[in-house]
Amino acid sequence: MDRMSNLKLLKALSEETRYKIIEVLLKGEKCACKIPALIDRTQSNTSMQLLKLVNLGILKSRREGKKRIYSIKDFKVCDVFKALGHPAGKILKNSCCMKGGCKK
């Protein structure tokens, strides 16, 4: 395992807004316009944290018309939430949080 990427992932998850974003995306991809309300944050703050997660390689995004859709890119996020005992953790490995299943 790459120690530096693991540290970056853990550091990214240590910030509450980023943690909440990942938590929401564990249930599947979401439009950027929906995420702020789901995590009780401003659009500005959410956008800044989404960009940081994309730059770290944890999330990916795609355009759908005028909308920006975000989803989890790094499957290690599922492992971390499972290890933390997150309620969704029980299903993360069987029904991965990423569209199309886990990619190793």
Secondary structure, DSSP 4 states (H G I P E B T S, - for coil): --HHHHHHHHHHHTSHHHHHHHHHHTT--EETTTHHHHHT--HHHHHHHHHHHHHTTSEEEEEETTEEEEEE--THHHHHHHHTT-TTHHHHTTS-SSTT----
